[in-house]
Each structure stands twice: as structure tokens, then as C-alpha cells.
Amino acid sequence: MRLLAIDLGGTKLAAATFTEHGVVSTRDSVLLNGRKGRQVGKLITDLVTEQLSFAEQQAEPVVAIAVSVPGISNVKNNMVWAPNIPEWEAYPLLREIEAVGGGIPVTIESDRSCYILGEVWQGAAKGCQDAIYLSVGTGIGAGILAGGQILRGANDIAGAIGWLALRPPYQDRYKNHGHFEYYTSGEGIVRLCRELLHARPDYKGVLRSKDPSVLSTQKVFAAFKADDEIAVQVFKQCVEYWGMAVANLVSLFNPEKIIMGGGVFGPAIPLIPEIYKEAKKWGQPISTDLFVLAGSALGADAGLYGAGYAALKNFQRIQH
């Protein structure tokens, strides 16, 4: 038997078939290339059709399908909200996949839920019942596993940790991101760097020579590695915020592990010991002594593996 996993990102669609033991059988990917609305839906259903046909030819039929989506999968109305995909405010993805799936069970999960599921199945949180994946990329989100179950909340929005309030006063610029995400996501790092450059007209370092409008996270990281004073200040503040967020998660959920992942971790993985030190200042002392803070073991594949595990869990649930 095979499990079909699909990971939808803001720019790319990835697919893989897995064995029940988490071994990848086939892989494929395709760029979205500016597609929107039903064009993206058709890209997914075409890929599903191709993968199912190939699996049948190999005499290894797919028994379950799962999709990781960059947004909210609402189980109450079976609609998907994906803010980075135009015309996906309430998209009927489940219905479209079921229409081509030939009766194969389909499940759809948010990407942050899939990240932690992937790490629990085949990554850094393997064997955990209580673990959290803190994803820091273009945005920030948390996949929360509590007692072996994904924590979804009343409206499937649990884990929107970018809206953590870490410092008053409130400002309107936090409205669309949240305070935490505004400063410490990939885009937030650049935003913070620009603010510090503006506040330091005397600064003559490497980042001053860059056009502020074309600054990138990668350039700020490169400056940090070169011990540039503004870049050092940027990541000192990020470590403080990341540490506070980790401490809040530890105090609220008492996890065994918190996994740092996403595009920023990555290059920020060497900062994890400093983040842990900061978290210990703020967190519930017993919980912070007992949890482990680690980097993702699956990197960019966490969502794909998580979708595979979601498919397996759904298949097992139906079988029993």
C-alpha cells in the first residue's frame, strides 16, 4: 500500500508517495507560476490523478491521500483559506480531490500541523506525544501536538503564534502580522534591520551600503556572520523574542520538545542554544528544565512527511 502526500506552498506544489513506515517511494514537484483560484485546484487534482494512475501501474495502490495547505483547513465546512494563494478565501479543495480520488479517503491539514506531524513521524520529535513545531519563515506559526493529537482550536486557528503580544504598546502596524511575526519572521528580520538602520545615521557598516529597499534575510544573516554591529543587534533582539515565545509555549503546554523550523531555521539553527538560555529566564522553571529545544530534522520536507503521516493516521482510523 502507498500513502499520497501533497504539500502546497506559496510558490510550489510537491508530492510524494510513502510506505506505511515513512519511506519515500516517488517524488514530484511543480511550480505554481502565478496560478490562482481554480487553476491551483486543477494543478492539484491533475497531480493526484497522475500519482494514482502510476501507483496502480506499479501494483501499489494508494490507500489514503493528505494535503498540507499554507493556511487554515476548516473541518466544519471543509473549506481552505490560504492567504498567499489568490481566490482561496474559502476554497473547496477537499471536494475537488474527492471527485478524482475514486473513493480513497482524503484529509487536509494546515501546514503548521503537518510540520509537527512530520517531525513526530520521521524527524526530531519522533516518539513524542507532546511537542510543538515553531515555524519561522515568511510568517510564523506553531503546530501543536498535545497528548498525541493535533490541537486545532474551535475554528482550526490554534497555533497562530505570530500574533503573540510580547511588548506594549499596541501599534496599528501589528494588525496584519501580530507583534511577534512583525519583527522576527523572515520578513520581520528585514523590517527590524531597516528600523535600526534608520535610527543609526552614524552607522557606516556593510548594511549601510545596501539599498534598504532590496535588503533580504540572507543579506542580514551574511552581515551577522561578518560580525556587523547592526546585524548583531537584529539577531540579539530576535533571540530575545524567540526565547520569550518558546518560554510562553513551554509554560502553556509543557511539551517534551519544541522544534525550530521554517526558512529562517535554516541559517538560524546555530542560535538555538542562545534561544534556549533566553527561554529559561522566562518560562515555568520545572517545564523549562525538562523540555528539549531542537532544530528541524526534515527541513523543507517537514510538511510533505507530515501530510504522509496524516494520510496514514486517517487510513488507520477508518480501518478501526
N, C-alpha and C positions, 0 to 999 in steps of 0.2 A: 504494500500500500504506500501511497505518497500523499503528502500534505502540500498544498499550493499556498505559498505566501506571497503577498504583494505589498510593497512599500511605496506609497505615493508621497513624493516630496514636492517642494515648490517648483522645481525645475526638471525633475526626473522621475520616471517610474521604473522600479526594479521588481523583479520576480524571481522566485526560486522554488524548487520542489525539494522537500525534505523527507527523509525516512523518519519513522517514529522516534528514533534515537538521536535526531538532530544532525544527521549527516546530509550535506547538500548533494542532491542528485543532478540538478540542472540549474543554470542561472541565465537571466536575460535582463536587459535594461533598454530603455528608450527615452529620449529627451522629450519634454512636453512641447518645446519650441513655440511657446506663446499660445498654446491651445487654451481654450476656456470652456466653461459650461459643459454641454453635452459632447463636445469634441474630446474632452478629457475622459468623460464616461465611456465613450466609444473606444478610446485607446485602451482602457482597462478591460472592457468586455472582449475586445479583439484578442488581447493578450491572454485572457482566461481561456477563450476558445482554442487558441493555438496550443496552450500548455496542456489542456485536457486531451486534445487530439493526439499530441505527441506522447503523453503518458499512456494512452490506450494502445498506441502502436508498439510501445515498449512492454506491453502487458503488465504495467504497473499503474493501475488506475488511481486517480486522485480520490480520496475519501472525504476531504474537507478543504475548505478554502477560507482564508482570512486575509483581511486588508488592513494595513496601518495607514491612517489618514492624518494629515497635518492640521488638526483642529478638533472638533467635537463630533463624536458619533452618538447621537441621541437615541437610546434604546426605546424611549417611549413612542416616538413617531417614525423611527427607522430612517431618519434623515441625517445628512452630514453637513456640517458647517466647516468650511475651510477658507479662512480669510485671505490666504495667498493665491487662491485659485478663483479668478473672476467667475461670477454667476454660480458659486457654490454656497450661497447663504442657507439653502435648505435643499440639498441635492439627494435624489432617491437612488443612491448608489447600490444599496442592498437589493432593491427590486430589480435593477438592471442586471446585476450579476446573477441573481437567482434565475432570471429569464433565460440565460445562456448556460446555466450550470447543470442542467439535466437532473435536478433533484439533489445535488450534492449540497450538504449544509454549508452555509456561508455565515461568517461573523465579521464584524467591522469594529475596530478598536482605534482609539486615539493613538497618535504616535508615542506620546509620553507613557501610556500604559504598555505599549509594545516594547519600549526600551527596557523597562524593568522586567517584563516577561522574558525577553531575550537573554538578559543577564542572569536571570534565575535559571533558565533552561540550560544555557551553554556558556555562561560568562562569569563575571566576577562575583555574582550573588548566588551562585549555584548552591542549592540546598537550603536557601533561606526561606523562611515563612514571613518575615517582617523586614522589608528592605525598600529603599527609595532610590530612584534614578533621578538625579538633578541634571536636567539637560540645559546646557548653556550654549546657545548658538545665536542665530539671528534674533530669536526670542528666548524666553526662559520658561520651562515647565517642569513639573515633577510627576513622575509615575510612582504611585504609592501602592505597595503590596502590604496588606495587613491581615495577619492570620491566614496567609496563603491565598487571599482574594484581592483582586484589584479594587481599590477604593475609588468609587465613581462620584459620589455625592448625589443629591436629589435630582440634579439636572445634567449629570455627566460632565460637570465642570470642575470637579475636585482636581487639585494639582496645578491650578493657575497661579503658580507661586511668583510669577513676575510682578504681581500686584502686592507682594509683601510690603508693608509700610515700615521702613527701617529708620526714618528720620523725619521729624516735623520741621517746618510747617508744610502742609499740602500746597502744591502748586499745580495750576491747570495743565502744565506740560506733562504731568504724570498720567493724565486722563486715559490715553490710548495704550499705555505700556505698563503702568504701575511704577512705583518708585524704584524697586529693586531692579527690574528689567531696564529701566531708563538709563541706569548707569553701568550695569555690569554684564549685559548681553554683548554679543559681538558688535552690534551697532552702538550699544551703550558705551563700550570702551572708547570708540572713536569720538562719541559725543562728549565724554568726560575729558578726553585729551584736548579737544577744541576749547572747552571751557577753561582748562588750566593754561593753555597757550594764550588765550585772551587775557587772563588775569596776570600773566607774567610777560609784560612787554620788554623786560630786560633780558629775557632768556635768549641765548644765541646758539642753542644746541641743534642737533641733526633734524629734529622735527620742525624747527622754525623754517628750515629751508624747503619744507614740503608745502605745497598748496593745501591749506586746510580743507578745501572742498574735495580733494582727492586722497585724503588720509584714509587708511584702511587698518583693520585689526592687525593684519600681517605686518604692516609698517610699524605699528606701535610695539608689537612683540619684538621685531628686529631691533628697534631702538632700546627696548628694555634689556635685551641680551647684550647690547653695547654699553649698558650702564648709563643710559641717558637719564638726566635728572627728572625730566617731565614724565617720561615713560615709567620710571621707578615710582614716581608719585601716583601715577594712574593705577598701577597694579598694587601698590600699598593700599589704596582705597578699595580696590576690587576685592582684595584678600579680606579686608575687614568686613565688607558686605557679604561676601560669600560665606565667611565664617559665621556671621550673625544668622544668615539664612539656614545654614547647616545646624547651628545650635537650636534654632526655633523648631526645625524638623525633628531633631533628636528629643527635645523636651516634649513635643506634642505626641510623637508616635513611638518613641522608644524602639527604633529599628536595630536590627543586628548589623546592617551595613547601609551606608549611603554611597552610591556610585556617582562620580562626577563624569559626565559625558557631554556629547554635542560637539559642534565645530570648534569651540574655544578650548575644550579639553579632549584631544589635542595638545596644542602648544603650552597650555597652562597646567598640564599634569605635574610638572616639577614643583608647582606652587602648593600642591595638596598638603604637604607637611605643615606649611605656614597656615593654611586654611584650618587645619585640624587644631593647631595651637590657639587660633583665634576663637574657634568654636568652643573650646574648653573653658574659655573665660566666661562665656555667656550661657552655656547650656546647663540643664539639670545635671548636677555633678555625678550621680550614680550612672545615669544613662550615657553621659559623655565618656565615662571611663570604660564602658562596656561595648560601645559600638566601634565599627571599623569604617574608615573613610578611604575609598579606593577609586582609582580611575577605571573607566570602562575597559573591559577585555575585548569587546566586539567592535568598538569604534563605529564607523558608518554603517555597519551591518546589524546593529542592535535592533532596529525597527523590523528588519527582514526576519531575523531569528525570532523576534517577539511575535510577529504575525504567524510564523510557523507553529510556535507553541500555542498560540490562541486557537489555531485550527485543530491542533491535537487535543486540547482541553475540550473544545466543543464536540469533537468526534467522540471522545471518551464519555462525555456527559450524555450524549444521545444513546450510546451503546448500553449505558447502565440505566 
